[in-house]
């Protein structure tokens, strides 16, 4: 709980300049395969390969599982955070 209020670079919730890069990459990865099918559906693209139409029709599943899997992998690659310094939390520790 103390890592939520910690300024330590080793805290569990420390991100790069306030952004969770793994989450952003996973989000973009989940969205990109759906875009060609979306463009075809709204009439921007006249023809796209049938594979993209199938991906678009199953966008909830494809995006959820591809983005979720990539987020899991990237989060695990980051590794376990180190031990926070004892006096580091902004809020005082409970006694």
PyMOL commands that set and color helices and strands:
alter all, ss='L'
color gray80, all
select helices_A, chain A and resi 2-5+21-42+50-57+59-78
alter helices_A, ss='H'
color red, helices_A
deselect
rebuild
show_as cartoon
